[in-house]
């Protein structure tokens, strides 16, 4: 996937999982505050245990939220392995994305 211009506080620049999160937000969530808010709601439901897991299939990626974290699989380049970050890291990135899109 191409490089993105989105960065959030705490993002590790050379971390492939963090790069994947940025790509997911830019390419699949896009500049939609509504989609970002829905995503943050699902993160909280999984974090609280009200949902065991949740999945979103987008144009470029498949996101799965679970107690193990946020796993993002590249649907375009199937040779790249899935990348996982903690729910907390994913939530921080999504909050920063929402602030940028509002």
C-alpha positions, 0 to 999 in steps of 0.5 A: 500500500502507498505511504499515507500522510496521516500521523497521530501522537504516539505513532511509531514511524517504522512500525508496519502495524502502525503504517497499516492503521494509518492506511486503513483510516485514510483509504477505508474510513476516509474523511467520514466523521460518521464512519470514524465515530461508528468505528470508535463506538465498536472499539469501545464495545469490544474493549468493554466486553459487550461485543466479543469481536467485530469486523468491517470489510472495506475497499482495501482492508478487512478490520477485525476488533477483538480482545487480542487487538485490532487486526488489519488484513490487506485485501489488495496485496494478499501477500502481505501479512495481517498487522495487529495493534492493541485496541488502545493504540487503534483507538488513539489513532482513530480519535486523532483521525476523527479530530482531523476530519471534523 
